[in-house]
């Protein structure tokens, strides 16, 4: 029981991380398209944090 709960927690944590990473990647693409270099640098730092 505790093992399956631990596995579910780990899976949820990984899914959450992947979702955040996808969101940041999309925001990064938009920032680049808009030429917003300040935001690009900020989002690149955020990507490193979640990698």
Residue frames as a rotation matrix with the C-alpha (Angstrom) as fourth column:
UNK 1
0.569 0.822 0.000 0.00
0.822 -0.569 0.000 0.00
0.000 0.000 -1.000 0.00
UNK 2
0.567 -0.423 -0.707 2.68
0.074 -0.828 0.555 2.48
-0.821 -0.367 -0.438 0.99
UNK 3
-0.498 -0.802 0.328 4.79
0.371 0.145 0.917 1.43
-0.784 0.579 0.225 -2.00
UNK 4
-0.183 0.504 0.844 1.98
0.977 -0.002 0.212 2.11
0.109 0.864 -0.492 -4.48
UNK 5
0.829 0.456 -0.323 1.31
0.514 -0.849 0.122 5.47
-0.218 -0.267 -0.939 -2.85
UNK 6
0.132 -0.886 -0.445 5.00
0.055 -0.442 0.895 6.33
-0.990 -0.142 -0.010 -3.15
UNK 7
-0.617 -0.325 0.717 5.00
0.671 0.258 0.695 5.34
-0.411 0.910 0.059 -6.82
UNK 8
0.324 0.827 0.459 1.87
0.934 -0.358 -0.015 7.43
0.152 0.434 -0.888 -7.45
UNK 9
0.753 -0.114 -0.648 3.51
0.222 -0.883 0.414 10.41
-0.619 -0.456 -0.639 -5.76
UNK 10
-0.317 -0.948 -0.038 6.65
0.180 -0.100 0.979 10.03
-0.931 0.304 0.203 -7.85
UNK 11
-0.433 0.232 0.871 4.63
0.898 0.195 0.394 9.73
-0.078 0.953 -0.293 -11.05
UNK 12
0.679 0.734 -0.008 2.56
0.733 -0.680 -0.017 12.79
-0.017 0.005 -1.000 -10.20
UNK 13
0.428 -0.617 -0.660 5.72
0.085 -0.700 0.709 14.75
-0.900 -0.359 -0.247 -9.43
UNK 14
-0.610 -0.693 0.384 7.24
0.400 0.149 0.904 13.75
-0.684 0.706 0.186 -12.78
UNK 15
-0.055 0.684 0.728 4.06
0.990 -0.055 0.127 14.59
0.127 0.728 -0.674 -14.73
UNK 16
0.805 0.339 -0.488 3.92
0.465 -0.870 0.164 17.97
-0.369 -0.359 -0.857 -13.00
UNK 17
-0.021 -0.914 -0.404 7.57
0.065 -0.405 0.912 18.67
-0.998 -0.007 0.068 -13.88
UNK 18
-0.639 -0.177 0.748 7.00
0.702 0.263 0.662 17.72
-0.314 0.948 -0.043 -17.53
UNK 19
0.373 0.865 0.336 3.92
0.922 -0.385 -0.036 19.95
0.098 0.323 -0.941 -17.72
UNK 20
0.677 -0.213 -0.704 5.82
0.161 -0.891 0.424 22.90
-0.718 -0.401 -0.569 -16.30
UNK 21
-0.402 -0.913 0.066 8.68
0.208 -0.021 0.978 22.27
-0.892 0.406 0.198 -18.71
UNK 22
-0.341 0.368 0.865 6.29
0.940 0.154 0.305 22.21
-0.021 0.917 -0.399 -21.69
UNK 23
0.729 0.665 -0.161 4.69
0.674 -0.739 -0.003 25.43
-0.121 -0.106 -0.987 -20.54
UNK 24
0.358 -0.690 -0.630 8.05
-0.010 -0.677 0.736 27.16
-0.934 -0.257 -0.249 -20.18
UNK 25
-0.587 -0.568 0.577 9.14
0.532 0.267 0.804 25.89
-0.610 0.779 0.145 -23.62
UNK 26
0.118 0.724 0.680 6.00
0.982 -0.189 0.030 27.36
0.150 0.663 -0.733 -25.17
UNK 27
0.858 0.175 -0.483 6.48
0.330 -0.908 0.258 30.68
-0.393 -0.381 -0.837 -23.37
UNK 28
-0.081 -0.977 -0.196 10.09
0.140 -0.206 0.968 30.69
-0.987 0.051 0.154 -24.57
UNK 29
-0.467 -0.017 0.884 9.02
0.863 0.209 0.460 30.20
-0.193 0.978 -0.083 -28.19
UNK 30
0.585 0.763 0.276 6.55
0.792 -0.611 0.010 33.07
0.176 0.212 -0.961 -27.90
UNK 31
0.671 -0.396 -0.627 9.11
0.147 -0.757 0.636 35.34
-0.727 -0.519 -0.450 -26.24
UNK 32
-0.442 -0.863 0.243 11.62
0.395 0.055 0.917 34.61
-0.805 0.502 0.317 -29.00
UNK 33
-0.194 0.464 0.865 8.99
0.977 0.008 0.215 35.27
0.093 0.886 -0.454 -31.69
UNK 34
0.831 0.557 0.012 8.20
0.546 -0.819 0.179 38.61
0.110 -0.142 -0.984 -30.06
UNK 35
0.150 -0.881 0.449 11.88
0.357 -0.375 -0.856 39.49
0.922 0.288 0.258 -29.71
UNK 36
0.782 0.190 0.594 11.61
-0.451 -0.485 0.749 39.86
0.430 -0.853 -0.294 -25.94
UNK 37
0.038 -0.898 -0.438 15.23
-0.078 0.435 -0.897 39.10
0.996 0.068 -0.054 -25.01
UNK 38
-0.508 -0.190 0.840 14.76
-0.799 -0.260 -0.542 39.91
0.321 -0.947 -0.019 -21.33
UNK 39
0.426 0.761 0.490 11.98
-0.855 0.516 -0.058 37.34
-0.297 -0.394 0.870 -21.03
UNK 40
0.694 -0.255 -0.674 13.97
-0.283 0.763 -0.581 34.84
0.662 0.594 0.457 -23.13
UNK 41
-0.400 -0.916 0.039 16.87
-0.351 0.113 -0.930 35.01
0.847 -0.385 -0.366 -20.65
UNK 42
-0.360 0.349 0.865 14.53
-0.927 -0.033 -0.373 34.67
-0.101 -0.937 0.335 -17.71
UNK 43
0.703 0.711 0.018 12.78
-0.697 0.694 -0.180 31.65
-0.140 0.114 0.984 -19.23
UNK 44
0.351 -0.676 -0.648 16.07
-0.263 0.593 -0.761 30.01
0.899 0.438 0.030 -20.19
UNK 45
-0.660 -0.562 0.499 17.12
-0.605 0.003 -0.796 30.26
0.446 -0.827 -0.341 -16.55
UNK 46
0.060 0.788 0.613 13.79
-0.930 0.267 -0.252 28.72
-0.362 -0.555 0.749 -15.55
UNK 47
0.750 0.168 -0.639 14.35
-0.501 0.775 -0.384 25.86
0.431 0.609 0.666 -18.00
UNK 48
-0.264 -0.923 -0.279 17.73
-0.323 0.357 -0.876 25.12
0.909 -0.141 -0.393 -16.42
UNK 49
-0.534 0.117 0.837 16.09
-0.845 -0.062 -0.530 25.06
-0.010 -0.991 0.132 -13.00
UNK 50
0.412 0.828 0.380 13.55
-0.773 0.538 -0.336 22.43
-0.483 -0.155 0.862 -14.10
UNK 51
0.474 -0.295 -0.830 16.03
-0.625 0.552 -0.553 20.32
0.621 0.780 0.077 -16.09
